[in-house]
Amino acid sequence: MLASAAIILVLGCVHLLYTFFGPKLLPRDPGVIASMKATTLVITKETSVWNAWIGFNASHSMAVILFGLVFGYLALVHPTLLFGSTYLQLVGLCMLIGFLVLGWLYWFSAPFLGIAAALGCYVASIVLGRRG
């Protein structure tokens, strides 16, 4: 469980850093950035597509970081609660499966493989926890 939480935590932290620093999450075509900054969303004219892009990436990172922190904390400090709660285990499992599906459909190989490894560790910890 700790390995799963750590993988997800690292992915979230790296993604948050890439959101605000460096070119990793920028479009290769500078014209796309200019267009994103000049275009608003249909839902509102209060923000640009660019600002929404940054906000979505940051909030996604924060959610992933929260997952890693909460499940890592529970595994370290309250393992009886975590491994005794079918609800918590299912919430974590559903989140990781959701991230895996998103990674498969919309992202690229590095986060997909990291999430797959985290999911494997997560499932293994649940299986081993039920045996012990």
N, C-alpha and C positions, 0 to 999 in steps of 0.2 A: 504494500500500500504506500509506503514511504517512497519507493522508487517511482511509482505511478504519479504521486503528487509532485515529486521533485521534477520529473520530466515536464509535466504540465506547467509548473511554476516557472521553470527556465524558459519554456516556449513563450509564455505570457510576458515575461520580463524582456526577453529579446524583442518580441513584437512591439512592446511599448517603446523601447529604445529606438527601434527602427521607425516608429511612427513619427517621432520628433527629431531624430538626429540621423543625418546621412541620407543617401539616395536610394536605399534598398527598396522602399515601398513607393517610390515615385514612378510615374509613367516614363518610359524611355523617350517619348516624343514631348518636348517642352511645350508644343502647341496644345497638347491635351491638358496640361496643367493650366495654361492660360484660359482655355475654354471652360474648364471646371470652375475656375475662379470667377468667370464672367457669367456663369449660368446658375439660375436658381432652380429649385425643385418645384414640381407641380403642386405639392402640398402646401408650400409657403414660399414667399419671396424674402423671408427674414434671414435666410442663410444661403450660401452658395453651395454648389455641389462639392467644391473643394473643402469648405469648412465641414460639411457633413462627412466627407471622406475621412478627414482627420479625426473627427469626433467618433465615427463608427469604429475606426481602427483603435483609438484609445479606449473606448468603452469595451470593445471586444477583449483587448488586452487585460483590462481591469477585471473582467469576469473570469478570464482564464487564471489570472493570478489569484483571485479569490478562491476559486476551486482548489488550486494547489495548496494555498495556505490553510483552508478549512480542513480538507481531507488529510493533509500532512499533520496538522495540529491534532485532529481527532485520533489519527493512528498513533501518534506519540504520547499524547496526554490522556486520552480517553478511549483506548482501544476496545474496552468492554462495551461502551456505548456504540461505537461505530460497528463493530463486528456482531453486536447483538441486535442491531436495528436493520430489519429488512428494508424499511423505508429509506434510510440513509444510503444503504448499499444500492438500492434501485435508482435513487436520484443520481448518484455518482455514475452508475452504469449507463443510465439514459443520457446524461450529459456527455460522457466520453463517446458513446455511440453516435450521438448527434454531431459532435465535433468530427468524428471519423467520416461520417457521411458528407458533411460540408467540405472536409479536406479532399475527399475523393472527387466530389462534383465541381468544386470551385477553386481549390487552392493548388498547390504544387507538391512535389514529392517529399521535401524535407519536413514540413509540418505534418503531412499525412503519415509518414513513417514514424515520427515522434509520437503522434497520437496513437498509432497502432501499437507501439511498444508500451505506452502508458496503459492502454486498454488491456494488453496482455498481462502486464504486471498486476493491474487491478483485479482482473478475473482470477488470476492465480492466487492472489491474496485472499479472495473470498472463498475459493475452493479449499485452500489450505486451512483457512480459519474454520471452516465447517468440519474438517476432518479432525482438527485438534480439539 
